[in-house]
Amino acid sequence: MTRKTKNPRQHALHRLVAGALIGTGLLIAGCSETVTKHGQLFRDSDLQQIQPGMMQEQVKLSLGTPTTTTTTGSGQVYYYISSTMAQKAFFAPEEKDRKVVAVYFNQTGMVERVANYGLKDGKVFDFVSRTTPAPGGNEEGILKQLFRNLGQQQLFGGG
C-alpha cells in the first residue's frame, strides 16, 4: 500500500488558507458589538400599575427602590434610571439610550403623576406628555444633573 504524501507547496497552501480563515473569524468576532444595560428596565405594564393616589411604599413594592429621590416644593420625586451602552471591540463604550422614570408624589405621599423622560436631541423629553421642561422649572435642575453626570460617574456599579 502506497501512501501519498502532500506536496510541500500544497501543505503550505493549506496552512495558509486555514490561518486566513481563523484570522478572519477572529477579526469578525472582534468587531461584534457588546450591548450592556444598566439600571432599572421596565415594561410598559410595570409603569401602568402606578396610578395616582398610590402611596410611596406601594410604588416601591411595584417598581423597587428608586435610583435617587429628591424633594420639590409640592412633594417628593422618585427617579428610576436606566441606560444602554454599546461597545465595539476595543473602542470606548457609547451610550445608545437613557431613560428616567419620574414618579411625582404630593405632600401627603400619594402619587400625583408618572413621567417617562428620555434623551431626544440632547434635551430632556417627557414621552408621556410630549413636553420639555421650561427653563427654571422645578424638575430641570435634577434631570439635567442626572443626564449630565450619568455619563461621567458609575451610579450603577462596576461595568
DSSP file (Angstrom, degrees, kcal/mol; ACC not computed):
  #  RESIDUE AA STRUCTURE BP1 BP2  ACC     N-H-->O    O-->H-N    N-H-->O    O-->H-N    TCO  KAPPA ALPHA  PHI   PSI    X-CA   Y-CA   Z-CA
    1    1 A M              0   0    0      0, 0.0     2,-0.4     0, 0.0     0, 0.0   0.000 360.0 360.0 360.0 124.2    0.0    0.0    0.0
    2    2 A T        -     0   0    0      2,-0.0     2,-0.5     0, 0.0     0, 0.0  -0.766 360.0-146.3 -98.9 142.7    1.5    3.3   -1.0
    3    3 A R        -     0   0    0     -2,-0.4     2,-0.4     0, 0.0     0, 0.0  -0.915  11.9-134.9-110.7 128.7    0.8    6.4    0.8
    4    4 A K        -     0   0    0     -2,-0.5     2,-0.4     1,-0.0    -2,-0.0  -0.673  17.9-154.7 -82.8 131.5    0.5    9.6   -1.0
    5    5 A T        -     0   0    0     -2,-0.4     2,-0.1     1,-0.0    -1,-0.0  -0.817  22.6-108.1-103.0 147.3    2.4   12.5    0.7
    6    6 A K        -     0   0    0     -2,-0.4    -1,-0.0     1,-0.1     0, 0.0  -0.427  32.9-106.6 -74.4 145.8    1.3   16.0    0.1
    7    7 A N     >  -     0   0    0      1,-0.1     4,-2.5    -2,-0.1     3,-0.3  -0.504  29.1-122.4 -64.2 137.0    3.5   18.2   -1.9
    8    8 A P  H  > S+     0   0    0      0, 0.0     4,-2.1     0, 0.0     5,-0.1   0.831 113.9  53.5 -55.5 -32.1    5.2   20.7    0.4
    9    9 A R  H  > S+     0   0    0      2,-0.2     4,-2.4     1,-0.2     5,-0.1   0.912 108.6  47.9 -69.5 -41.2    3.7   23.6   -1.5
   10   10 A Q  H  > S+     0   0    0     -3,-0.3     4,-2.7     2,-0.2     5,-0.2   0.917 111.2  51.6 -63.7 -41.7    0.2   22.1   -1.1
   11   11 A H  H  X S+     0   0    0     -4,-2.5     4,-2.0     1,-0.2    -2,-0.2   0.919 111.5  46.5 -61.0 -44.2    0.8   21.7    2.6
   12   12 A A  H  X S+     0   0    0     -4,-2.1     4,-2.2    -5,-0.2    -1,-0.2   0.881 111.7  51.8 -65.1 -38.6    1.9   25.3    2.9
   13   13 A L  H  X S+     0   0    0     -4,-2.4     4,-2.6     2,-0.2    -2,-0.2   0.909 109.2  49.7 -64.8 -42.7   -1.1   26.5    0.9
   14   14 A H  H  X S+     0   0    0     -4,-2.7     4,-2.5     1,-0.2    -2,-0.2   0.898 111.7  48.6 -63.0 -40.6   -3.5   24.5    3.2
   15   15 A R  H  X S+     0   0    0     -4,-2.0     4,-2.4     2,-0.2    -1,-0.2   0.886 111.5  50.2 -65.9 -39.1   -1.8   26.0    6.3
   16   16 A L  H  X S+     0   0    0     -4,-2.2     4,-2.3     2,-0.2    -2,-0.2   0.922 112.1  46.5 -65.1 -45.0   -2.1   29.5    4.8
   17   17 A V  H  X S+     0   0    0     -4,-2.6     4,-2.4     2,-0.2    -2,-0.2   0.914 113.3  49.4 -63.6 -44.2   -5.8   29.1    4.0
   18   18 A A  H  X S+     0   0    0     -4,-2.5     4,-2.4     1,-0.2    -2,-0.2   0.916 112.0  48.6 -62.6 -42.9   -6.5   27.7    7.5
   19   19 A G  H  X S+     0   0    0     -4,-2.4     4,-2.7     1,-0.2    -1,-0.2   0.897 110.6  50.9 -63.3 -40.3   -4.7   30.6    9.1
   20   20 A A  H  X S+     0   0    0     -4,-2.3     4,-2.5     2,-0.2    -2,-0.2   0.902 110.5  49.1 -64.4 -41.1   -6.5   33.1    6.9
   21   21 A L  H  X S+     0   0    0     -4,-2.4     4,-2.2     2,-0.2    -2,-0.2   0.916 113.0  46.7 -64.4 -43.3   -9.9   31.5    7.9
   22   22 A I  H  X S+     0   0    0     -4,-2.4     4,-2.3     2,-0.2    -2,-0.2   0.928 113.3  49.3 -64.7 -44.3   -9.0   31.6   11.6
   23   23 A G  H  X S+     0   0    0     -4,-2.7     4,-2.3     1,-0.2    -2,-0.2   0.894 110.9  49.8 -61.7 -41.3   -7.8   35.2   11.3
   24   24 A T  H  X S+     0   0    0     -4,-2.5     4,-2.5     2,-0.2    -1,-0.2   0.907 110.1  51.2 -64.6 -41.9  -10.9   36.3    9.5
   25   25 A G  H  X S+     0   0    0     -4,-2.2     4,-2.3     1,-0.2    -2,-0.2   0.912 111.3  47.1 -61.6 -43.2  -13.1   34.6   12.2
   26   26 A L  H  X S+     0   0    0     -4,-2.3     4,-2.2     2,-0.2    -1,-0.2   0.887 111.4  51.7 -65.9 -38.5  -11.2   36.4   15.0
   27   27 A L  H  X S+     0   0    0     -4,-2.3     4,-1.0     2,-0.2    -2,-0.2   0.921 111.5  46.3 -63.5 -44.9  -11.5   39.7   13.2
   28   28 A I  H  < S+     0   0    0     -4,-2.5     3,-0.5     1,-0.2     4,-0.4   0.908 112.8  50.0 -65.2 -41.9  -15.2   39.3   12.7
   29   29 A A  H >< S+     0   0    0     -4,-2.3     3,-0.9     1,-0.2    -1,-0.2   0.876 108.4  53.6 -64.3 -37.0  -15.7   38.3   16.3
   30   30 A G  H 3< S+     0   0    0     -4,-2.2    59,-0.3     1,-0.2    -1,-0.2   0.729 105.9  54.0 -69.9 -21.9  -13.6   41.3   17.5
   31   31 A C  T 3< S+     0   0    0     -4,-1.0    -1,-0.2    -3,-0.5    -2,-0.2   0.497  82.4 113.1 -90.9  -4.6  -15.9   43.7   15.5
   32   32 A S  S <  S-     0   0    0     -3,-0.9    57,-1.0    -4,-0.4     2,-0.4  -0.332  70.3-114.8 -70.1 153.5  -19.1   42.5   17.1
   33   33 A E  E     -A   88   0A   0     55,-0.2     2,-0.5    53,-0.0    55,-0.2  -0.728  18.6-151.3 -94.1 134.4  -21.0   44.9   19.3
   34   34 A T  E     -A   87   0A   0     53,-3.1    53,-2.3    -2,-0.4     2,-0.5  -0.923  11.3-158.6-104.0 124.4  -21.5   44.3   23.0
   35   35 A V  E     -A   86   0A   0     -2,-0.5     2,-0.4    51,-0.2    51,-0.2  -0.900   8.5-173.1-107.8 129.3  -24.6   45.8   24.5
   36   36 A T  E     -A   85   0A   0     49,-3.1    49,-3.3    -2,-0.5     2,-0.5  -0.980   7.7-157.9-123.9 131.3  -24.8   46.4   28.2
   37   37 A K  E     -A   84   0A   0     -2,-0.4     2,-0.3    47,-0.2    47,-0.2  -0.923  11.6-171.0-111.4 133.5  -27.9   47.6   30.1
   38   38 A H  E     +A   83   0A   0     45,-2.9    45,-1.8    -2,-0.5     2,-0.1  -0.865  43.9   9.4-119.7 152.4  -27.7   49.3   33.5
   39   39 A G  E    S-A   82   0A   0     -2,-0.3     2,-0.5    43,-0.2    43,-0.3  -0.320 104.1 -19.1  85.2-163.5  -30.3   50.4   36.0
   40   40 A Q        -     0   0    0     41,-1.5     2,-0.5    -2,-0.1    -2,-0.1  -0.727  55.1-164.9 -90.1 124.8  -33.9   49.5   36.2
   41   41 A L        -     0   0    0     -2,-0.5     2,-0.3    -4,-0.1    -2,-0.1  -0.945  12.1-170.5-111.8 122.1  -35.6   48.4   33.0
   42   42 A F        -     0   0    0     -2,-0.5     2,-0.2     4,-0.0    21,-0.0  -0.815  18.7-136.3-114.2 150.4  -39.4   48.4   33.0
   43   43 A R    >>  -     0   0    0     -2,-0.3     4,-1.4     1,-0.1     3,-0.6  -0.622  36.0-108.1 -89.5 161.7  -42.0   47.1   30.6
   44   44 A D  H 3> S+     0   0    0      1,-0.2     4,-1.9    -2,-0.2     5,-0.2   0.872 120.5  58.9 -58.1 -36.4  -45.0   49.4   29.9
   45   45 A S  H 3> S+     0   0    0      1,-0.2     4,-0.8     2,-0.2    -1,-0.2   0.833 100.6  56.0 -64.8 -31.6  -47.2   47.1   32.0
   46   46 A D  H X4 S+     0   0    0     -3,-0.6     3,-0.6     1,-0.2     4,-0.4   0.924 110.9  43.5 -63.4 -43.5  -45.0   47.8   35.0
   47   47 A L  H >< S+     0   0    0     -4,-1.4     3,-1.0     1,-0.2    -2,-0.2   0.796 105.0  62.6 -74.6 -28.1  -45.4   51.5   34.7
   48   48 A Q  H 3< S+     0   0    0     -4,-1.9    -1,-0.2     1,-0.2    -2,-0.2   0.714  92.4  67.0 -69.4 -19.1  -49.2   51.2   34.1
   49   49 A Q  T << S+     0   0    0     -4,-0.8     2,-0.7    -3,-0.6    -1,-0.2   0.770  81.6  87.2 -70.0 -25.1  -49.6   49.7   37.5
   50   50 A I    <   +     0   0    0     -3,-1.0    64,-0.1    -4,-0.4    -1,-0.0  -0.675  62.9 175.3 -83.4 114.3  -48.6   53.0   39.1
   51   51 A Q    >   -     0   0    0     -2,-0.7     3,-1.9    62,-0.1    60,-0.3  -0.860  39.2 -89.4-120.3 150.3  -51.7   55.1   39.5
   52   52 A P  T 3  S+     0   0    0      0, 0.0    60,-0.2     0, 0.0     3,-0.1  -0.315 113.4  36.0 -54.5 138.7  -52.5   58.5   41.0
   53   53 A G  T 3  S+     0   0    0     58,-2.1    59,-0.1     1,-0.4     2,-0.0   0.167  84.0 129.6 100.0 -17.0  -53.4   58.1   44.7
   54   54 A M    <   -     0   0    0     -3,-1.9    57,-2.7    56,-0.1    -1,-0.4  -0.369  58.2-119.0 -67.7 151.5  -50.9   55.2   45.4
   55   55 A M  B  >  -G  110   0B   0     55,-0.2     4,-1.7    -3,-0.1     3,-0.3  -0.495  22.8-107.6 -88.6 162.3  -48.7   55.6   48.4
   56   56 A Q  H  > S+     0   0    0     53,-1.1     4,-2.2     1,-0.2     5,-0.2   0.873 118.5  53.3 -57.4 -41.8  -44.9   55.7   48.2
   57   57 A E  H  > S+     0   0    0      1,-0.2     4,-2.1     2,-0.2    -1,-0.2   0.872 106.0  53.6 -64.7 -36.5  -44.5   52.2   49.7
   58   58 A Q  H  > S+     0   0    0     -3,-0.3     4,-1.8     2,-0.2    -1,-0.2   0.892 108.2  50.5 -64.0 -38.5  -46.8   50.7   47.1
   59   59 A V  H  X>S+     0   0    0     -4,-1.7     4,-3.3     2,-0.2     5,-0.5   0.920 109.5  50.5 -64.7 -43.8  -44.7   52.2   44.4
   60   60 A K  H  X5S+     0   0    0     -4,-2.2     4,-1.8     1,-0.2    -2,-0.2   0.878 109.6  51.1 -62.0 -37.9  -41.5   50.7   45.9
   61   61 A L  H  <5S+     0   0    0     -4,-2.1    -1,-0.2    -5,-0.2    -2,-0.2   0.877 117.4  39.5 -66.3 -36.5  -43.2   47.3   46.1
   62   62 A S  H  <5S+     0   0    0     -4,-1.8    -2,-0.2    -5,-0.1    -1,-0.2   0.912 133.5  18.6 -79.6 -44.6  -44.2   47.6   42.4
   63   63 A L  H  <5S-     0   0    0     -4,-3.3    -3,-0.2     1,-0.3    -2,-0.2   0.590 102.1-125.0-106.5 -13.9  -41.0   49.2   40.9
   64   64 A G     << -     0   0    0     -4,-1.8    -1,-0.3    -5,-0.5    -2,-0.1  -0.412  55.6 -24.8  94.9-177.2  -38.3   48.6   43.5
   65   65 A T  S    S-     0   0    0     -2,-0.1    -5,-0.0     1,-0.1    13,-0.0  -0.524  74.4-115.1 -71.3 132.5  -36.1   51.1   45.3
   66   66 A P        -     0   0    0      0, 0.0    14,-0.2     0, 0.0     3,-0.1  -0.290  12.4-125.7 -67.7 155.0  -35.6   54.2   43.2
   67   67 A T  S    S-     0   0    0     12,-1.6     2,-0.3     1,-0.2    13,-0.2   0.902  89.5 -13.6 -64.2 -41.8  -32.2   55.1   41.9
   68   68 A T  E     -B   79   0A   0     11,-1.7    11,-2.9     2,-0.0     2,-0.3  -0.974  64.1-150.8-154.8 162.4  -32.4   58.5   43.5
   69   69 A T  E     -B   78   0A   0     -2,-0.3     2,-0.3     9,-0.2     9,-0.2  -0.918   9.3-173.6-133.7 160.6  -35.0   60.7   45.1
   70   70 A T  E     -B   77   0A   0      7,-2.0     7,-2.8    -2,-0.3     2,-0.5  -0.979  21.4-125.8-149.3 160.2  -35.5   64.5   45.5
   71   71 A T  E     -B   76   0A   0     -2,-0.3     5,-0.3     5,-0.2     2,-0.2  -0.931  27.1-176.3-110.1 131.7  -37.8   66.8   47.3
   72   72 A T  E >   -B   75   0A   0      3,-3.7     3,-0.7    -2,-0.5    67,-0.0  -0.604  44.9 -92.2-114.0 179.3  -39.7   69.5   45.4
   73   73 A G  T 3  S+     0   0    0      1,-0.2     3,-0.1    -2,-0.2    34,-0.1   0.817 126.1  42.5 -62.0 -30.7  -42.0   72.3   46.6
   74   74 A S  T 3  S-     0   0    0      1,-0.1    33,-0.4    32,-0.1     2,-0.3   0.504 127.9 -70.9 -97.3  -4.1  -45.0   70.1   46.1
   75   75 A G  E <  S-B   72   0A   0     -3,-0.7    -3,-3.7    31,-0.2     2,-0.3  -0.993  70.6 -34.4 153.9-145.9  -43.7   66.8   47.5
   76   76 A Q  E     -B   71   0A   0     30,-0.5    29,-3.1    -2,-0.3     2,-0.4  -0.794  39.6-152.2-116.2 157.1  -41.1   64.1   46.7
   77   77 A V  E     -BC  70 104A   0     -7,-2.8    -7,-2.0    -2,-0.3     2,-0.5  -0.997   3.4-153.8-130.9 131.6  -40.0   62.6   43.4
   78   78 A Y  E     -BC  69 103A   0     25,-2.3    25,-2.7    -2,-0.4     2,-0.5  -0.893  13.1-158.6 -99.8 132.3  -38.6   59.0   42.8
   79   79 A Y  E     -BC  68 102A   0    -11,-2.9   -11,-1.7    -2,-0.5   -12,-1.6  -0.957   8.4-169.3-114.5 126.7  -36.3   58.6   39.8
   80   80 A Y  E     - C   0 101A   0     21,-2.7    21,-2.9    -2,-0.5     2,-0.4  -0.971  17.5-166.1-112.2 117.4  -35.7   55.2   38.2
   81   81 A I  E     + C   0 100A   0     -2,-0.5   -41,-1.5    19,-0.2     2,-0.3  -0.857  13.8 171.9-115.0 137.7  -32.8   55.5   35.8
   82   82 A S  E     -AC  39  99A   0     17,-2.6    17,-2.8    -2,-0.4     2,-0.3  -0.988   5.3-175.0-138.5 151.2  -31.7   53.1   33.0
   83   83 A S  E     -AC  38  98A   0    -45,-1.8   -45,-2.9    -2,-0.3     2,-0.5  -0.990  15.7-145.6-143.6 152.9  -29.1   53.3   30.3
   84   84 A T  E     -AC  37  97A   0     13,-2.7    12,-3.0    -2,-0.3    13,-1.5  -0.983  18.4-170.6-121.0 123.7  -28.0   51.2   27.4
   85   85 A M  E     -AC  36  95A   0    -49,-3.3   -49,-3.1    -2,-0.5     2,-0.4  -0.875   4.4-162.3-114.5 145.9  -24.3   51.2   26.3
   86   86 A A  E     -AC  35  94A   0      8,-2.6     8,-3.1    -2,-0.3     2,-0.4  -0.984   6.2-174.1-127.5 140.3  -22.8   49.6   23.2
   87   87 A Q  E     -A   34   0A   0    -53,-2.3   -53,-3.1    -2,-0.4     2,-0.5  -0.997  10.6-156.5-137.3 132.5  -19.1   48.8   22.7
   88   88 A K  E >   -A   33   0A   0     -2,-0.4     3,-2.4     4,-0.3   -55,-0.2  -0.936  59.0 -55.9-108.7 126.6  -17.3   47.6   19.6
   89   89 A A  T 3  S-     0   0    0    -57,-1.0   -58,-0.1    -2,-0.5   -55,-0.1  -0.139 117.3 -18.8  46.7-122.8  -14.0   45.8   20.1
   90   90 A F  T 3  S+     0   0    0      2,-0.0    -1,-0.3   -60,-0.0   -59,-0.1   0.329 105.9 116.0 -98.4   5.8  -11.6   47.9   22.0
   91   91 A F  S <  S-     0   0    0     -3,-2.4     3,-0.1     1,-0.1     0, 0.0  -0.311  77.7 -88.7 -73.8 159.8  -13.3   51.3   21.4
   92   92 A A        -     0   0    0      1,-0.1    -4,-0.3    -5,-0.1    -1,-0.1  -0.371  52.4 -96.6 -65.2 145.3  -14.8   53.3   24.2
   93   93 A P        -     0   0    0      0, 0.0     2,-0.4     0, 0.0    -6,-0.2  -0.313  36.9-148.6 -62.4 147.6  -18.4   52.4   25.1
   94   94 A E  E     -C   86   0A   0     -8,-3.1    -8,-2.6    -3,-0.1     2,-0.5  -0.974  14.4-122.9-122.2 132.6  -21.1   54.7   23.6
   95   95 A E  E     +C   85   0A   0     -2,-0.4   -10,-0.2   -10,-0.2     3,-0.1  -0.624  29.7 175.7 -77.1 122.7  -24.4   55.5   25.2
   96   96 A K  E     +     0   0A   0    -12,-3.0     2,-0.3    -2,-0.5   -11,-0.2   0.762  63.8   3.1 -95.8 -31.4  -27.2   54.5   22.9
   97   97 A D  E     -C   84   0A   0    -13,-1.5   -13,-2.7     2,-0.0     2,-0.3  -0.995  52.8-173.3-156.6 148.7  -30.2   55.2   25.2
   98   98 A R  E     -C   83   0A   0     -2,-0.3    21,-0.9   -15,-0.2     2,-0.4  -0.978   9.0-174.8-145.5 135.1  -31.1   56.6   28.6
   99   99 A K  E     -CD  82 118A   0    -17,-2.8   -17,-2.6    -2,-0.3     2,-0.4  -0.983   8.7-165.9-132.4 143.7  -34.4   56.7   30.3
  100  100 A V  E     -CD  81 117A   0     17,-2.8    17,-3.7    -2,-0.4     2,-0.6  -0.984   5.7-161.1-128.7 119.2  -35.6   58.3   33.5
  101  101 A V  E     -CD  80 116A   0    -21,-2.9   -21,-2.7    -2,-0.4     2,-0.5  -0.901  13.5-164.8 -97.7 121.6  -39.0   57.3   35.0
  102  102 A A  E     -CD  79 115A   0     13,-3.1    13,-2.9    -2,-0.6     2,-0.6  -0.934   8.5-164.3-112.4 125.4  -40.1   60.0   37.5
  103  103 A V  E     -CD  78 114A   0    -25,-2.7   -25,-2.3    -2,-0.5     2,-0.4  -0.943  13.5-153.4-109.7 115.0  -42.9   59.3   40.0
  104  104 A Y  E     -CD  77 113A   0      9,-2.7     8,-3.7    -2,-0.6     9,-1.2  -0.759  10.2-167.6 -94.7 129.5  -44.2   62.6   41.5
  105  105 A F  E     - D   0 111A   0    -29,-3.1   -29,-0.2    -2,-0.4     6,-0.2  -0.859  15.5-130.0-113.4 148.9  -45.7   62.5   45.0
  106  106 A N    >   -     0   0    0      4,-2.6     3,-1.8    -2,-0.3   -30,-0.5  -0.234  44.5 -85.0 -83.4-176.3  -47.8   65.2   46.7
  107  107 A Q  T 3  S+     0   0    0    -33,-0.4   -32,-0.1     1,-0.3    -1,-0.1   0.695 128.7  57.1 -67.7 -18.2  -47.0   66.4   50.3
  108  108 A T  T 3  S-     0   0    0      2,-0.1    -1,-0.3   -53,-0.0   -33,-0.1   0.438 120.5-106.1 -91.1   0.7  -49.1   63.5   51.7
  109  109 A G  S <  S+     0   0    0     -3,-1.8   -53,-1.1     1,-0.3     2,-0.3   0.663  76.0 132.8  87.8  16.9  -47.0   60.9   49.9
  110  110 A M  B     -G   55   0B   0    -55,-0.2    -4,-2.6   -54,-0.1    -1,-0.3  -0.797  64.6 -98.9-103.0 146.2  -49.6   59.9   47.2
  111  111 A V  E     +D  105   0A   0    -57,-2.7   -58,-2.1    -2,-0.3    -6,-0.3  -0.394  36.5 176.5 -62.9 129.4  -48.7   59.6   43.5
  112  112 A E  E     -     0   0A   0     -8,-3.7     2,-0.3     1,-0.4    -7,-0.2   0.807  64.4 -27.5 -95.1 -47.5  -49.7   62.7   41.5
  113  113 A R  E     -D  104   0A   0     -9,-1.2    -9,-2.7   -62,-0.1    -1,-0.4  -0.983  50.2-129.0-162.3 165.5  -48.3   61.6   38.2
  114  114 A V  E     -D  103   0A   0     -2,-0.3     2,-0.4   -11,-0.2   -11,-0.2  -0.989  21.6-169.2-124.1 132.9  -45.7   59.5   36.4
  115  115 A A  E     -D  102   0A   0    -13,-2.9   -13,-3.1    -2,-0.4     2,-0.6  -0.960  12.8-152.3-123.8 143.0  -43.4   60.9   33.7
  116  116 A N  E     -D  101   0A   0     -2,-0.4    11,-3.0   -15,-0.2    12,-0.4  -0.909  21.7-170.2-115.9 101.0  -41.1   58.9   31.4
  117  117 A Y  E     +DE 100 126A   0    -17,-3.7   -17,-2.8    -2,-0.6     2,-0.3  -0.629   9.1 169.6 -95.2 149.6  -38.1   61.0   30.3
  118  118 A G  E     -DE  99 125A   0      7,-2.0     7,-1.6    -2,-0.2     2,-0.7  -0.868  40.9 -92.4-144.4 179.8  -35.6   60.2   27.7
  119  119 A L  E     + E   0 124A   0    -21,-0.9     2,-0.5    -2,-0.3     5,-0.2  -0.881  45.8 168.2-103.1 111.9  -32.8   61.8   25.8
  120  120 A K  E >  S- E   0 123A   0      3,-2.2     3,-1.7    -2,-0.7    -2,-0.0  -0.969  72.8 -21.3-128.7 116.3  -34.0   63.3   22.5
  121  121 A D  T 3  S-     0   0    0     -2,-0.5    -1,-0.1     1,-0.3     3,-0.1   0.839 124.4 -56.7  54.5  35.4  -31.8   65.6   20.5
  122  122 A G  T 3  S+     0   0    0      1,-0.2     2,-0.3     0, 0.0    -1,-0.3   0.581 116.3 105.9  78.8   9.1  -29.8   66.3   23.7
  123  123 A K  E <  S-E  120   0A   0     -3,-1.7    -3,-2.2     9,-0.0     2,-0.3  -0.905  78.8-104.7-123.5 151.1  -32.7   67.5   25.7
  124  124 A V  E     -E  119   0A   0     -2,-0.3     2,-0.4    -5,-0.2    -5,-0.2  -0.575  46.5-174.2 -68.4 131.9  -34.8   66.1   28.5
  125  125 A F  E     -E  118   0A   0     -7,-1.6    -7,-2.0    -2,-0.3     2,-0.8  -0.997  24.8-138.9-139.4 130.0  -38.1   65.0   26.9
  126  126 A D  E  >> -EF 117 131A   0      5,-2.2     4,-1.8    -2,-0.4     5,-0.6  -0.801  12.8-168.0 -91.6 110.2  -41.2   63.6   28.5
  127  127 A F  T  45S+     0   0    0    -11,-3.0    -1,-0.2    -2,-0.8   -10,-0.1   0.791  82.9  54.9 -68.2 -28.3  -42.5   60.8   26.3
  128  128 A V  T  45S+     0   0    0    -12,-0.4    -1,-0.2     1,-0.2   -13,-0.1   0.972 125.9  17.1 -72.7 -53.9  -45.8   60.6   28.1
  129  129 A S  T  45S-     0   0    0      2,-0.1    -2,-0.2   -13,-0.1    -1,-0.2   0.517  96.5-130.4 -98.4  -4.2  -47.0   64.2   27.8
  130  130 A R  T  <5 +     0   0    0     -4,-1.8     2,-0.3     1,-0.2    -3,-0.2   0.876  62.4 131.8  57.7  41.3  -44.6   65.1   25.0
  131  131 A T  B   < -F  126   0A   0     -5,-0.6    -5,-2.2     3,-0.0    -1,-0.2  -0.894  51.3-142.3-121.8 154.6  -43.4   68.2   26.8
  132  132 A T        -     0   0    0     -2,-0.3    -7,-0.1    -7,-0.2    -9,-0.0  -0.952  36.1-104.4-111.6 133.1  -40.0   69.6   27.6
  133  133 A P        -     0   0    0      0, 0.0    -9,-0.1     0, 0.0     3,-0.1  -0.247  36.6-116.0 -58.6 142.1  -39.5   71.3   31.0
  134  134 A A    >   -     0   0    0      1,-0.1     3,-2.1     2,-0.1     6,-0.3  -0.489  39.6 -90.3 -75.3 147.1  -39.4   75.0   30.9
  135  135 A P  T 3  S+     0   0    0      0, 0.0    -1,-0.1     0, 0.0     3,-0.1  -0.332 115.2  21.7 -57.2 136.5  -36.1   76.7   31.9
  136  136 A G  T 3  S+     0   0    0      1,-0.3    -2,-0.1    -3,-0.1     2,-0.0   0.445  92.3 139.5  84.9  -0.1  -36.1   77.4   35.7
  137  137 A G    <>  -     0   0    0     -3,-2.1     4,-0.6     1,-0.1     3,-0.4  -0.244  66.9-105.4 -71.5 166.6  -38.8   74.8   36.4
  138  138 A N  T  4 S+     0   0    0      1,-0.2     4,-0.5     2,-0.1     3,-0.3   0.865 115.3  43.1 -60.5 -39.8  -38.6   72.6   39.4
  139  139 A E  T  > S+     0   0    0      1,-0.2     4,-2.0     2,-0.1     5,-0.3   0.628  92.7  79.8 -89.3 -13.1  -37.5   69.4   37.6
  140  140 A E  H  > S+     0   0    0     -3,-0.4     4,-2.8    -6,-0.3     5,-0.3   0.912  90.0  54.2 -62.1 -42.8  -34.9   70.9   35.2
  141  141 A G  H  X S+     0   0    0     -4,-0.6     4,-2.1    -3,-0.3    -1,-0.2   0.945 113.5  37.8 -58.7 -54.0  -32.1   71.0   37.8
  142  142 A I  H  > S+     0   0    0     -4,-0.5     4,-2.6     2,-0.2    -1,-0.2   0.897 118.3  49.5 -69.2 -39.2  -32.2   67.4   38.9
  143  143 A L  H  X S+     0   0    0     -4,-2.0     4,-2.6     2,-0.2     5,-0.2   0.920 111.0  49.2 -67.5 -41.7  -32.9   66.0   35.5
  144  144 A K  H  X S+     0   0    0     -4,-2.8     4,-2.6    -5,-0.3     5,-0.2   0.927 112.6  48.9 -60.1 -43.4  -30.1   68.0   33.9
  145  145 A Q  H  X S+     0   0    0     -4,-2.1     4,-2.9    -5,-0.3     5,-0.3   0.917 111.1  49.8 -63.3 -43.1  -27.7   66.8   36.6
  146  146 A L  H  X S+     0   0    0     -4,-2.6     4,-1.8     1,-0.2    -2,-0.2   0.935 115.0  42.9 -60.9 -47.1  -28.8   63.2   36.2
  147  147 A F  H  X S+     0   0    0     -4,-2.6     4,-0.7     1,-0.2    -2,-0.2   0.887 118.4  44.7 -68.7 -38.6  -28.3   63.3   32.4
  148  148 A R  H  < S+     0   0    0     -4,-2.6     3,-0.3    -5,-0.2     4,-0.3   0.926 118.2  41.5 -71.8 -44.3  -25.0   65.2   32.6
  149  149 A N  H >X S+     0   0    0     -4,-2.9     4,-2.2    -5,-0.2     3,-1.2   0.748  98.8  71.8 -80.4 -24.8  -23.5   63.1   35.5
  150  150 A L  H 3< S+     0   0    0     -4,-1.8     5,-0.2    -5,-0.3    -1,-0.2   0.873  96.2  52.5 -61.3 -36.4  -24.5   59.6   34.4
  151  151 A G  T 3< S+     0   0    0     -4,-0.7    -1,-0.3    -3,-0.3    -2,-0.2   0.697 117.7  38.4 -71.5 -16.4  -22.1   59.6   31.5
  152  152 A Q  T <4 S+     0   0    0     -3,-1.2     2,-0.3    -4,-0.3    -2,-0.2   0.683 113.4  50.5-107.1 -23.0  -19.2   60.6   33.8
  153  153 A Q  S  < S-     0   0    0     -4,-2.2     2,-1.2     0, 0.0     3,-0.2  -0.877  76.5-122.5-121.9 150.7  -19.9   58.6   37.0
  154  154 A Q        +     0   0    0     -2,-0.3     3,-0.4     1,-0.2    -4,-0.1  -0.744  42.7 156.0 -90.0  90.8  -20.7   55.0   37.7
  155  155 A L  S    S+     0   0    0     -2,-1.2    -1,-0.2    -5,-0.2     3,-0.1   0.645  70.6  55.1 -86.3 -16.0  -24.0   55.1   39.5
  156  156 A F  S    S-     0   0    0      1,-0.4  -117,-0.2    -3,-0.2    -1,-0.2   0.226 114.9 -99.0-104.5  13.3  -25.0   51.6   38.6
  157  157 A G        -     0   0    0     -3,-0.4    -1,-0.4  -119,-0.1    -2,-0.0  -0.429  69.3 -20.5  96.3-176.5  -22.0   49.7   39.9
  158  158 A G              0   0    0      1,-0.1    -3,-0.0    -2,-0.1     0, 0.0  -0.249 360.0 360.0 -65.6 151.6  -18.9   48.4   38.1
  159  159 A G              0   0    0   -121,-0.0    -1,-0.1  -123,-0.0    -2,-0.0   0.342 360.0 360.0-175.1 360.0  -19.1   47.9   34.4
